[in-house]
Amino acid sequence: MRVNKLTLVALSVVAGLSLTACQNDDTATDQGSSSASSTPASANGGSHSDGSAQDTADDSNANEDQDTAAGTGSGGGGKVGKCRTDELEVTATDATVGGDTDGTVAVEFTNGGGRDCAISGYAGVDLRTDSGTLSAERTGEQSPSVVLKDGESVSFALTYPVNDSGGSGVRVTGLVVTPPDETKSVTLDWPGAASLPVTDGSGTPVKVGPIGSAGQGG
């Protein structure tokens, strides 16, 4: 019986040693597998398992594409905002051609706002005279939509009857211009003939053309 007990004890010790050896082999194998799986991520400069680094690069490229598509000086979604009075330099010059029955004044808008802006339609025009304010009437011509880059200009024409009556007529003292879709006006010196003929008061003899009606400069 003593021999049998010793044999059982010996068998138990051998079985325990075998089980421990197997467990150590499994642990070593698992550690080796874990190390091997992390090596490619380390070689690529950091773990991309969650895609965060690559997503950041993709987002950066996408943002650059959107900024390029939007364009310089544009509003949201690539739209160009309208020209504001404070962004425009307004000048007026005599543009009468010899032999014309009417006098002509060209009013020019120059974009100085540092961004692209859109302008179209008719400006508001009033003549200040010694007899009161005289508002110009629109000609009814179609107006193109013009996008002015910073520094570019566009003009419109203002026509009025020449005073050849021999009398003093109505003396013009100033020109008030309001850009399209704006409420703020600019007052300029009148560059045309000194006076207009006296009218019967039934209508205005002064006509204003749309933006672009006097040509466009750069």
C-alpha positions in Angstrom: 0.0 0.0 0.0 2.9 2.4 0.7 4.3 1.7 -2.7 1.0 2.5 -4.4 0.7 5.8 -2.5 4.2 6.8 -3.5 3.4 6.0 -7.1 0.2 8.2 -7.1 2.1 11.1 -5.6 4.8 10.8 -8.3 2.1 10.7 -11.0 0.5 13.8 -9.5 3.8 15.8 -9.5 4.5 14.9 -13.1 1.0 15.9 -14.2 1.3 19.2 -12.4 4.6 20.0 -14.1 3.2 19.1 -17.5 0.2 21.4 -17.1 2.5 24.3 -16.0 4.7 23.8 -19.0 1.7 23.9 -21.3 0.4 27.1 -19.8 3.7 28.8 -20.1 3.9 27.8 -23.8 0.4 29.2 -24.4 1.3 32.5 -22.6 4.5 32.9 -24.7 2.5 32.3 -27.8 -0.1 34.9 -27.0 2.5 37.5 -26.1 4.3 36.8 -29.4 1.1 37.2 -31.3 0.3 40.5 -29.6 3.7 41.9 -30.3 3.5 40.9 -33.9 0.1 42.5 -34.5 1.2 45.9 -33.1 4.4 46.0 -35.1 2.9 47.3 -38.4 1.0 50.1 -36.7 4.2 51.2 -35.0 6.1 51.1 -38.3 3.4 53.4 -39.8 4.1 56.1 -37.3 1.4 55.4 -34.8 -1.8 53.3 -34.3 -4.5 53.9 -37.0 -6.8 51.3 -35.5 -9.5 53.9 -34.9 -8.7 55.7 -38.1 -8.3 59.1 -36.2 -4.9 60.1 -37.8 -6.0 59.2 -41.3 -9.4 60.9 -40.8 -7.7 64.1 -39.7 -5.5 64.1 -42.9 -8.6 63.5 -45.0 -10.6 66.2 -43.3 -7.7 68.6 -43.8 -7.6 67.9 -47.5 -11.3 68.2 -47.8 -11.2 71.6 -46.0 -8.5 72.8 -48.4 -10.7 71.8 -51.4 -13.7 73.6 -50.0 -11.7 76.8 -49.4 -10.4 76.7 -52.9 -13.8 76.2 -54.4 -15.3 79.0 -52.4 -12.9 81.5 -53.9 -11.4 84.7 -52.4 -13.7 87.3 -51.0 -16.7 85.2 -51.5 -19.6 84.8 -49.1 -20.8 81.5 -47.7 -21.4 78.7 -50.2 -19.3 80.6 -52.8 -21.9 83.4 -53.2 -20.6 86.9 -53.9 -22.1 89.6 -51.6 -23.5 92.9 -53.0 -21.4 96.0 -53.2 -21.9 98.4 -50.3 -21.7 102.2 -50.5 -18.8 102.2 -48.0 -16.8 99.8 -50.3 -17.3 101.9 -53.4 -15.4 105.0 -54.6 -17.9 107.1 -56.6 -16.8 109.6 -59.2 -18.6 111.6 -61.9 -17.2 113.0 -65.2 -18.5 114.9 -68.1 -19.0 112.4 -71.0 -20.8 114.6 -73.5 -19.9 114.0 -77.1 -19.7 117.1 -79.4 -22.8 117.4 -81.5 -25.1 115.5 -79.1 -28.4 117.2 -78.4 -28.2 116.0 -74.7 -25.5 116.3 -72.2 -24.0 113.1 -70.6 -22.4 112.5 -67.2 -20.7 109.1 -66.6 -20.8 108.0 -62.9 -18.3 105.3 -62.0 -18.2 102.9 -59.1 -14.8 101.5 -58.2 -14.6 98.5 -55.8 -12.2 99.3 -52.9 -13.6 96.9 -50.4 -10.9 94.3 -50.6 -13.3 91.6 -51.7 -15.3 90.6 -54.8 -18.8 92.2 -54.8 -21.8 92.1 -57.1 -23.7 95.1 -58.5 -26.6 95.4 -60.9 -29.8 97.4 -61.5 -30.1 101.2 -61.3 -28.5 103.7 -58.9 -30.6 106.4 -57.4 -29.6 109.8 -58.8 -30.8 113.2 -57.7 -29.6 116.6 -59.0 -29.5 119.5 -56.5 -30.5 122.7 -58.1 -31.3 126.3 -57.1 -34.9 125.3 -57.6 -34.9 122.2 -55.4 -34.1 118.5 -55.9 -34.6 116.9 -59.3 -34.7 113.1 -59.4 -33.5 111.2 -62.5 -35.9 108.8 -64.2 -34.8 105.3 -65.3 -34.5 104.5 -69.0 -36.0 101.0 -68.5 -33.0 99.2 -70.2 -32.1 95.7 -69.0 -29.3 95.7 -66.4 -26.5 93.0 -66.4 -25.2 91.6 -63.2 -21.6 92.6 -62.7 -19.1 91.1 -60.3 -16.4 93.6 -59.4 -13.1 92.3 -58.2 -11.2 94.6 -55.8 -10.0 97.6 -57.8 -12.3 97.1 -60.8 -14.9 99.6 -62.0 -18.2 99.9 -63.7 -20.1 103.0 -64.9 -23.6 104.2 -65.8 -24.8 107.1 -67.9 -26.8 110.1 -66.8 -28.3 112.2 -69.6 -29.9 115.7 -69.4 -31.1 118.4 -71.8 -28.6 121.1 -72.7 -29.8 124.6 -71.9 -29.6 126.5 -75.2 -32.4 128.9 -74.4 -30.2 131.8 -73.8 -31.6 132.2 -70.3 -30.1 131.3 -67.0 -32.2 128.2 -66.7 -32.0 125.9 -63.6 -28.6 126.0 -62.0 -27.2 122.6 -60.9 -25.3 122.7 -57.6 -24.6 119.0 -56.9 -25.1 115.4 -57.7 -26.4 112.8 -55.1 -25.8 109.1 -56.0 -27.1 106.0 -54.2 -25.7 102.6 -55.3 -28.3 99.9 -56.2 -30.0 98.3 -53.2 -28.4 100.7 -50.8 -29.8 103.6 -48.7 -26.5 105.5 -48.0 -25.8 108.2 -50.6 -22.7 110.0 -51.8 -22.8 113.7 -52.8 -20.5 114.8 -55.7 -19.7 117.9 -57.5 -21.7 118.3 -60.7 -19.4 117.9 -63.7 -21.8 118.7 -66.5 -23.2 121.9 -67.9 -23.9 124.6 -65.4 -27.7 124.7 -65.9 -30.7 122.9 -67.3 -33.5 124.5 -69.3 -36.6 125.4 -67.4 -39.3 122.8 -67.7 -43.1 123.0 -67.3 -42.8 120.7 -64.2 -44.7 117.8 -65.9 -41.8 115.4 -65.7 -38.1 115.1 -65.2 -35.8 115.7 -68.2 -32.9 113.8 -66.5 -32.5 110.1 -67.4 -30.4 107.5 -65.7 -29.2 104.2 -67.4 -28.5 100.9 -65.7 -25.2 99.7 -64.3 -22.9 99.1 -67.2 -24.6 101.5 -69.6 -21.5 103.7 -69.8 -19.1 100.8 -70.3 -16.9 99.0 -67.8 -13.3 99.6 -66.9 -10.7 97.6 -65.0 
